[in-house]
Amino acid sequence: MPAGSRPTSVSLDAAHAWTEREYTQRGKPQRKSEPRITRAGHLRDILGAPKGVTPMEQQKPKIPAEAIELYNRYIHGEISRRDFLEGAKRFAIAGVAATAIIDALMPNYALGQRVSKTDERIKGTYETVQSPNGNGSIKGYLVRPFSADTRSETPTKLPGVLVVHENRGLNPHIEDIARRFALENFMAFAPDGLTSVGGYPGDDYKGGQAFMKVDRMKMTEDFVAAARWLKSRADCSGKIGATGFCFGGGMANTLAVRLGADLAAAAPFYGGAPADADVPKIKAAILVHHGELDKPLATAWPAYEAELKKANIPHEGHIYPGAVHGFNNDATPERYNRAAADQAWRRTIEWFNQYVRGPSSS
């Protein structure tokens, strides 16, 4: 193993207990005098799920794997909305209507929200970053822990995390991911790659259509500009990491190549690897997450791992058992894998704490 790198593990880990941060009641800010409730408990109150069973588990019909794959093809632009809806009808099974299959596959951002925009523990703003080499500018969602800006006259410098969306733009799920990072005492910036075409349109299907209209090279430059803007902010420690999902996972790898020593770490979720020739340009510590059933990406990981080893880059790779592409997205219940998502999240926070926060900014 290369000197100076952490042990590489390709693991099929046993499920760990799901732990979640405390939630606000019905979107209202949590007051100190109010009883604390977990997300699962809150949703039981709303939807009437039996005690010990989350609504996601209670309502989750058994969907054929082929239907989930059909959804993956749809969200990646390989088939039209009509083809997806017609195809879903073919997978209707006893006790589960086609409409239920479609509903189960489409995102539900209310169920997937873990941290409300109005949560008193965070401070979120929308910022516009200049991108002269890209589309001119890129808008994004910046979130910091509220305490970091109020404990003294000068805002506390925090390590930064760039959060890159899937191929639908900056939807509510990705904004929620940014808020989760703020609760882990990072400052997070989630740019919207659709800024040049009007931004995320409020609908994932329309977002996917808009995504295909944006020049990919210019969009890459927009994310590079966003990362450099985050790193240079006066309230940033000067160390940043990048994470992302699907397209965003591939972009996290691309940023590792483009930014070199300016990026401390990357944690791509089910994203495409960079070209072999580009891997030596990476200076960031790389943490890779793939689902076992996401065959094209899972089987491609060993080749990426080999190149990381050759370049003496600190890295880890994890293959999560029973997990499909998009397993971290709790707004899409049929792809969401609770055990894998929880474990991948904890590993990502530990990775960024080690490589992005570091002893100097703890």
C-alpha positions as CSV (number, residue, x, y, z in Angstrom):
1,M,0.0,0.0,0.0
2,P,1.3,3.5,-0.8
3,A,2.9,5.3,2.1
4,G,0.8,8.0,3.7
5,S,-2.5,6.7,2.5
6,R,-5.3,5.2,4.6
7,P,-6.2,1.6,4.2
8,T,-8.5,1.0,1.3
9,S,-11.6,-1.0,2.0
10,V,-14.2,-2.3,-0.4
11,S,-16.8,-3.4,2.1
12,L,-20.2,-5.2,2.2
13,D,-21.1,-3.8,5.6
14,A,-23.8,-5.1,7.9
15,A,-26.6,-2.7,8.4
16,H,-26.1,-0.3,11.3
17,A,-28.9,1.3,13.3
18,W,-30.4,4.4,11.8
19,T,-29.7,7.5,13.8
20,E,-31.1,10.9,12.8
21,R,-30.8,14.4,14.0
22,E,-33.7,16.0,15.8
23,Y,-36.4,17.6,13.8
24,T,-38.7,20.5,14.0
25,Q,-42.4,20.0,14.3
26,R,-44.4,20.6,11.1
27,G,-41.8,22.9,9.7
28,K,-41.9,25.3,12.6
29,P,-38.7,26.3,14.4
30,Q,-38.0,24.1,17.4
31,R,-38.2,26.1,20.7
32,K,-36.2,25.1,23.8
33,S,-39.4,24.6,25.7
34,E,-41.0,22.2,23.2
35,P,-40.5,18.5,23.4
36,R,-37.9,17.1,21.0
37,I,-39.1,14.5,18.5
38,T,-37.3,12.5,15.9
39,R,-38.2,12.6,12.3
40,A,-39.6,9.1,12.4
41,G,-41.8,10.0,15.4
42,H,-43.0,13.2,13.8
43,L,-44.0,11.4,10.6
44,R,-45.8,8.7,12.6
45,D,-47.9,11.5,14.1
46,I,-48.7,13.0,10.7
47,L,-49.4,9.7,8.8
48,G,-50.5,7.4,11.6
49,A,-47.9,4.7,11.1
50,P,-47.7,2.0,13.8
51,K,-45.1,2.6,16.6
52,G,-41.7,1.3,15.5
53,V,-42.5,1.5,11.8
54,T,-41.6,4.6,9.8
55,P,-44.1,5.9,7.3
56,M,-41.6,5.2,4.5
57,E,-41.5,1.6,5.6
58,Q,-45.2,1.3,6.1
59,Q,-46.2,2.8,2.7
60,K,-43.4,1.2,0.7
61,P,-44.9,-1.2,-1.8
62,K,-42.7,-4.0,-3.1
63,I,-41.6,-2.6,-6.5
64,P,-39.9,-4.8,-9.1
65,A,-36.2,-4.1,-9.6
66,E,-36.9,-3.6,-13.3
67,A,-39.3,-0.7,-12.4
68,I,-36.6,1.0,-10.4
69,E,-34.2,0.6,-13.3
70,L,-36.8,2.1,-15.6
71,Y,-37.0,5.1,-13.2
72,N,-33.2,5.4,-13.3
73,R,-33.3,5.5,-17.1
74,Y,-36.0,8.1,-17.0
75,I,-34.1,10.5,-14.6
76,H,-30.9,10.1,-16.7
77,G,-32.8,11.2,-19.8
78,E,-32.6,7.8,-21.6
79,I,-36.3,7.6,-22.0
80,S,-39.2,10.1,-22.1
81,R,-41.7,10.8,-19.4
82,R,-44.4,9.1,-21.5
83,D,-42.2,6.0,-21.9
84,F,-41.6,5.9,-18.1
85,L,-45.3,6.2,-17.3
86,E,-46.2,3.5,-19.9
87,G,-43.4,1.3,-18.7
88,A,-44.5,1.6,-15.1
89,K,-47.9,0.2,-16.0
90,R,-46.3,-3.0,-17.2
91,F,-44.9,-3.6,-13.7
92,A,-48.2,-3.3,-11.9
93,I,-48.4,-6.4,-9.6
94,A,-51.0,-7.9,-7.4
95,G,-52.0,-5.4,-4.7
96,V,-49.9,-2.6,-6.2
97,A,-51.4,-0.4,-8.9
98,A,-49.4,1.3,-11.6
99,T,-50.2,4.7,-10.0
100,A,-48.7,3.4,-6.7
101,I,-45.5,2.3,-8.4
102,I,-45.2,5.7,-10.1
103,D,-45.9,7.5,-6.8
104,A,-43.3,5.3,-5.0
105,L,-40.6,6.0,-7.5
106,M,-41.1,9.8,-7.8
107,P,-39.5,12.1,-5.2
108,N,-41.4,13.1,-2.1
109,Y,-39.4,16.0,-0.7
110,A,-41.7,16.4,2.4
111,L,-40.8,12.9,3.5
112,G,-37.1,13.4,2.7
113,Q,-36.7,16.6,4.6
114,R,-34.5,16.2,7.7
115,V,-33.7,19.9,8.5
116,S,-36.3,22.6,7.9
117,K,-35.2,25.9,6.2
118,T,-36.6,27.6,9.3
119,D,-34.5,25.6,11.7
120,E,-33.1,28.0,14.3
121,R,-29.8,26.2,14.3
122,I,-28.8,27.2,10.8
123,K,-28.5,30.4,8.7
124,G,-29.1,30.0,5.0
125,T,-28.9,32.5,2.1
126,Y,-28.9,32.4,-1.6
127,E,-25.7,33.8,-3.2
128,T,-24.6,34.5,-6.7
129,V,-21.0,33.7,-7.7
130,Q,-19.3,35.2,-10.8
131,S,-18.1,32.6,-13.3
132,P,-16.4,34.4,-16.2
133,N,-15.1,31.1,-17.7
134,G,-18.5,29.5,-17.5
135,N,-22.0,30.8,-18.0
136,G,-21.2,34.2,-16.4
137,S,-22.6,33.4,-12.9
138,I,-24.0,30.6,-10.8
139,K,-26.5,30.9,-8.0
140,G,-26.4,28.7,-4.9
141,Y,-27.6,28.0,-1.4
142,L,-25.1,28.8,1.4
143,V,-25.7,27.4,4.8
144,R,-23.8,27.9,8.1
145,P,-24.6,26.9,11.6
146,F,-26.3,29.9,13.3
147,S,-24.0,29.7,16.3
148,A,-20.9,30.2,14.2
149,D,-22.2,33.7,13.2
150,T,-23.5,34.8,16.6
151,R,-21.0,33.6,19.2
152,S,-18.7,36.6,18.6
153,E,-18.5,39.8,16.7
154,T,-16.5,38.1,13.9
155,P,-18.0,35.0,12.2
156,T,-16.2,31.8,13.0
157,K,-14.1,30.4,10.2
158,L,-15.4,27.0,9.2
159,P,-14.3,24.4,6.7
160,G,-16.4,24.4,3.6
161,V,-18.2,21.7,1.7
162,L,-19.4,22.1,-1.9
163,V,-22.6,20.0,-2.4
164,V,-23.3,19.1,-6.1
165,H,-26.8,18.1,-7.2
166,E,-27.9,15.3,-9.5
167,N,-28.8,16.0,-13.1
168,R,-32.0,17.9,-12.2
169,G,-30.6,21.0,-10.6
170,L,-30.7,22.3,-7.0
171,N,-33.8,20.6,-5.8
172,P,-35.1,20.6,-2.2
173,H,-33.3,17.4,-1.4
174,I,-29.9,18.8,-2.2
175,E,-30.7,22.0,-0.2
176,D,-31.5,19.7,2.7
177,I,-28.2,17.9,2.4
178,A,-26.5,21.3,2.6
179,R,-28.4,22.0,5.9
180,R,-27.3,18.7,7.3
181,F,-23.7,19.7,6.7
182,A,-24.3,22.9,8.6
183,L,-25.5,20.9,11.6
184,E,-22.2,19.0,11.4
185,N,-20.4,22.4,11.9
186,F,-19.4,22.9,8.3
187,M,-20.4,25.8,6.0
188,A,-22.0,24.3,2.9
189,F,-22.6,25.7,-0.6
190,A,-24.9,24.0,-3.0
191,P,-24.7,25.7,-6.5
192,D,-27.4,25.3,-9.1
193,G,-26.0,24.2,-12.4
194,L,-29.2,25.3,-14.0
195,T,-28.7,29.0,-13.2
196,S,-28.0,29.9,-16.8
197,V,-31.4,28.5,-17.9
198,G,-33.4,30.0,-15.1
199,G,-32.5,27.7,-12.2
200,Y,-34.2,24.6,-10.8
201,P,-37.8,24.8,-12.2
202,G,-39.5,23.2,-9.2
203,D,-40.0,19.9,-10.9
204,D,-37.4,17.2,-11.4
205,Y,-38.6,16.2,-14.8
206,K,-38.5,19.8,-16.1
207,G,-35.1,20.1,-14.3
208,G,-33.8,17.1,-16.2
209,Q,-34.9,18.6,-19.5
210,A,-33.3,22.0,-18.6
211,F,-30.1,20.2,-17.5
212,M,-29.6,18.8,-21.0
213,K,-29.7,22.3,-22.5
214,V,-26.7,23.6,-20.5
215,D,-23.3,23.5,-22.1
216,R,-21.5,20.8,-20.0
217,M,-18.0,22.4,-20.2
218,K,-19.4,25.8,-19.1
219,M,-21.3,24.1,-16.3
220,T,-18.1,22.5,-15.1
221,E,-16.5,26.0,-15.0
222,D,-19.4,27.2,-13.0
223,F,-18.8,24.6,-10.3
224,V,-15.1,25.3,-10.3
225,A,-15.8,29.0,-9.8
226,A,-18.2,28.1,-6.9
227,A,-15.6,26.0,-5.2
228,R,-13.0,28.7,-5.4
229,W,-15.5,31.3,-4.2
230,L,-16.3,29.1,-1.2
231,K,-12.6,28.6,-0.4
232,S,-11.8,32.3,-0.5
233,R,-14.6,33.5,1.7
234,A,-13.5,35.4,4.8
235,D,-15.7,33.1,7.0
236,C,-14.2,29.9,5.5
237,S,-11.1,28.3,7.0
238,G,-9.6,28.1,3.6
239,K,-10.1,24.3,3.4
240,I,-12.9,22.8,1.4
241,G,-14.2,19.4,0.4
242,A,-16.7,18.4,-2.3
243,T,-19.4,15.9,-2.4
244,G,-22.2,15.1,-4.9
245,F,-24.6,12.5,-6.1
246,C,-24.8,10.8,-9.6
247,F,-23.8,13.7,-11.9
248,G,-22.7,15.5,-8.7
249,G,-20.6,12.5,-7.7
250,G,-18.8,12.7,-11.1
251,M,-18.4,16.4,-10.7
252,A,-16.8,15.9,-7.2
253,N,-14.2,13.7,-9.0
254,T,-13.8,16.3,-11.7
255,L,-13.3,19.1,-9.1
256,A,-10.6,16.9,-7.4
257,V,-8.8,16.9,-10.8
258,R,-9.3,20.6,-11.6
259,L,-8.6,22.0,-8.2
260,G,-5.6,19.9,-7.3
261,A,-4.2,21.0,-3.9
262,D,-7.1,23.6,-3.5
263,L,-9.5,20.7,-2.6
264,A,-8.7,18.9,0.6
265,A,-11.2,15.9,0.1
266,A,-13.9,14.6,-2.1
267,A,-16.7,12.1,-1.3
268,P,-18.5,11.2,-4.5
269,F,-21.7,9.2,-4.3
270,Y,-22.3,6.9,-7.3
271,G,-20.4,9.2,-9.6
272,G,-18.3,8.5,-12.7
273,A,-14.5,8.3,-12.2
274,P,-12.1,10.7,-13.9
275,A,-10.0,9.5,-16.8
276,D,-7.0,7.4,-15.7
277,A,-4.6,10.1,-17.1
278,D,-6.1,12.7,-14.9
279,V,-6.0,10.8,-11.6
280,P,-2.3,11.9,-10.8
281,K,-3.6,15.6,-10.8
282,I,-5.7,14.8,-7.7
283,K,-4.3,15.9,-4.4
284,A,-7.6,15.5,-2.4
285,A,-8.3,12.5,-0.2
286,I,-11.0,10.5,-2.1
287,L,-13.9,8.6,-0.4
288,V,-16.1,6.7,-2.9
289,H,-19.6,5.4,-2.3
290,H,-21.4,2.9,-4.7
291,G,-24.4,0.6,-4.4
292,E,-23.8,-3.1,-4.9
293,L,-26.7,-3.2,-7.4
294,D,-25.4,-0.2,-9.3
295,K,-23.4,-2.6,-11.5
296,P,-21.8,-0.3,-14.0
297,L,-20.3,2.0,-11.4
298,A,-19.6,-0.6,-8.8
299,T,-17.7,-2.8,-11.2
300,A,-15.7,0.3,-12.4
301,W,-14.5,1.1,-8.9
302,P,-11.5,-1.3,-8.8
303,A,-9.9,0.4,-11.9
304,Y,-10.3,3.9,-10.2
305,E,-8.9,2.4,-7.0
306,A,-5.9,1.1,-8.9
307,E,-5.1,4.5,-10.3
308,L,-5.5,6.2,-6.9
309,K,-3.0,3.7,-5.5
310,K,-0.6,4.3,-8.2
311,A,-0.8,8.1,-7.6
312,N,-0.4,7.6,-3.8
313,I,-3.7,9.3,-3.1
314,P,-5.4,8.7,0.3
315,H,-8.6,6.9,-0.5
316,E,-11.3,4.5,0.5
317,G,-14.1,2.9,-1.5
318,H,-17.3,1.3,-0.2
319,I,-19.8,-0.9,-1.9
320,Y,-23.1,-1.1,0.0
321,P,-24.9,-4.4,-0.1
322,G,-28.4,-4.4,-1.6
323,A,-28.1,-0.7,-2.5
324,V,-29.1,0.7,-5.9
325,H,-28.1,3.9,-7.8
326,G,-29.4,6.8,-5.8
327,F,-29.5,4.9,-2.5
328,N,-28.8,8.1,-0.5
329,N,-31.8,10.0,-1.7
330,D,-34.4,9.6,1.0
331,A,-36.9,11.7,-1.1
332,T,-37.2,8.7,-3.5
333,P,-38.2,5.8,-1.1
334,E,-37.8,3.0,-3.6
335,R,-34.2,3.7,-4.2
336,Y,-33.4,4.9,-0.7
337,N,-31.4,2.4,1.4
338,R,-31.6,3.6,5.0
339,A,-28.7,1.5,6.3
340,A,-26.4,2.3,3.4
341,A,-27.3,6.0,3.4
342,D,-26.7,6.3,7.2
343,Q,-23.4,4.5,7.0
344,A,-22.2,6.5,4.0
345,W,-23.1,9.8,5.7
346,R,-21.2,9.0,8.9
347,R,-18.2,8.0,6.8
348,T,-18.4,11.2,4.8
349,I,-18.6,13.3,8.0
350,E,-15.6,11.4,9.5
351,W,-13.7,11.8,6.2
352,F,-14.3,15.6,6.0
353,N,-13.5,16.0,9.7
354,Q,-10.2,14.4,9.2
355,Y,-9.1,15.9,5.9
356,V,-11.1,19.2,5.6
357,R,-11.5,20.3,9.2
358,G,-8.2,19.0,10.5
359,P,-6.6,19.9,13.8
360,S,-6.1,23.5,12.9
361,S,-9.8,24.3,12.4
362,S,-11.5,22.1,15.0
